[in-house]
Amino acid sequence: MSNQRFSHNEETLKQIAQDILQRAGEGGASACETDVSDGFGQSVTVRCGEVETIEYNRDKGVVVTEVKPDSPAAQAGLAPGDVIREVNRMPVQELQDVERGLSRGRDPGQVLLRVEREGSQRYIVIATG
């Protein structure tokens, strides 16, 4: 076992998890689960959106792990395993960057994502309205 010290203590990780659950509830989620660890980042499962599960990746992006079938995200080609690198041309380094990017969209009827899939970059446009 490594003697490496964590950058966050247990109380900080608990607070991060509580904040995530509160934000999901405020956003209208009907169910939410989260797992936070210093070594692996965070995983969030929300049961009321098009993208049901996303994970924070230490590579500074958000990994999509599940997409609701027949949702606009699925129809646009977003797939599990995609790593979201930008939302509406704003870089994604942490989960909150996705929310900021969504709120600052240039076109209210669509969201532009830059994703990495199997080592290649691509843009995906998702209709939102």
C-alpha positions in Angstrom: 0.0 0.0 0.0 1.3 3.4 -0.9 2.2 6.0 1.7 1.0 8.8 -0.6 -1.1 11.4 1.3 -4.5 12.3 -0.1 -5.1 15.9 -1.1 -8.6 15.9 0.5 -9.6 14.6 4.0 -12.6 12.4 4.6 -14.8 15.4 5.7 -14.0 17.3 2.5 -15.0 14.3 0.4 -18.2 13.9 2.4 -19.0 17.6 1.8 -18.4 17.2 -1.9 -20.8 14.3 -2.0 -23.4 16.2 0.0 -23.1 19.2 -2.3 -23.6 17.0 -5.4 -26.7 15.4 -3.9 -28.2 18.8 -2.9 -27.5 20.3 -6.4 -29.2 17.3 -8.1 -32.2 17.7 -5.9 -32.4 21.5 -6.6 -32.1 20.6 -10.3 -35.2 18.4 -10.1 -33.5 15.0 -10.0 -35.8 12.2 -8.9 -32.9 10.1 -7.8 -29.1 10.7 -7.4 -26.1 8.7 -6.3 -22.6 9.9 -5.9 -19.2 8.3 -5.1 -16.2 10.6 -4.4 -12.6 9.5 -3.8 -9.4 11.3 -3.9 -7.7 8.7 -6.1 -10.5 8.1 -8.6 -12.4 11.4 -8.8 -16.2 11.4 -8.6 -19.0 9.5 -10.1 -22.6 10.9 -10.2 -25.8 9.1 -11.3 -28.8 11.2 -11.9 -32.2 9.8 -12.9 -34.0 12.7 -14.6 -31.7 13.8 -17.4 -30.8 12.7 -20.9 -27.3 11.8 -19.8 -28.0 9.6 -16.7 -24.5 9.0 -15.5 -21.3 11.0 -15.7 -18.0 10.7 -14.0 -15.2 13.1 -13.3 -12.0 11.8 -14.8 -8.6 12.6 -13.5 -7.6 13.4 -17.1 -9.7 16.6 -16.8 -12.9 15.8 -18.7 -16.3 14.3 -18.0 -16.8 10.7 -19.0 -20.3 9.7 -20.2 -21.2 6.3 -18.9 -24.8 6.1 -19.9 -27.1 7.9 -22.3 -30.9 7.6 -22.2 -32.1 5.7 -25.3 -34.0 7.9 -27.9 -32.9 11.1 -26.1 -31.6 14.0 -28.1 -28.2 13.2 -26.7 -28.4 9.6 -28.1 -29.9 10.9 -31.4 -27.0 13.3 -31.8 -24.5 10.4 -31.3 -23.3 10.9 -27.7 -22.2 7.5 -26.4 -21.0 5.8 -23.3 -17.2 6.2 -23.0 -17.2 9.6 -24.7 -15.0 12.1 -22.7 -16.6 15.6 -22.8 -13.7 18.1 -23.3 -15.7 21.2 -24.1 -19.3 22.4 -23.7 -20.3 25.4 -25.9 -16.6 26.0 -26.6 -15.8 26.2 -22.8 -13.1 23.7 -21.6 -14.3 21.1 -19.2 -11.9 20.3 -16.4 -14.4 19.4 -13.7 -18.1 18.6 -13.4 -19.1 22.3 -12.7 -17.6 23.3 -16.0 -20.3 21.3 -17.8 -23.0 23.2 -15.9 -21.3 26.6 -16.7 -20.9 25.7 -20.3 -24.6 24.7 -20.6 -25.7 27.9 -19.1 -23.6 30.0 -21.5 -24.7 28.5 -24.7 -24.8 30.8 -27.8 -27.8 29.1 -29.3 -30.6 28.3 -26.8 -31.9 25.5 -29.0 -28.7 23.5 -29.0 -25.6 22.4 -27.1 -22.2 22.0 -28.8 -19.9 19.4 -27.2 -16.3 18.5 -28.1 -15.8 14.9 -27.1 -13.0 12.5 -27.3 -13.9 9.0 -28.5 -11.3 6.2 -28.8 -8.5 8.8 -29.1 -10.1 11.0 -31.7 -11.8 14.4 -31.2 -15.2 15.2 -32.6 -18.0 17.8 -32.2 -21.5 16.8 -31.3 -24.5 19.1 -31.5 -27.5 18.2 -29.3 -30.9 19.8 -29.9 -32.3 21.1 -26.7 -35.6 22.7 -27.7 
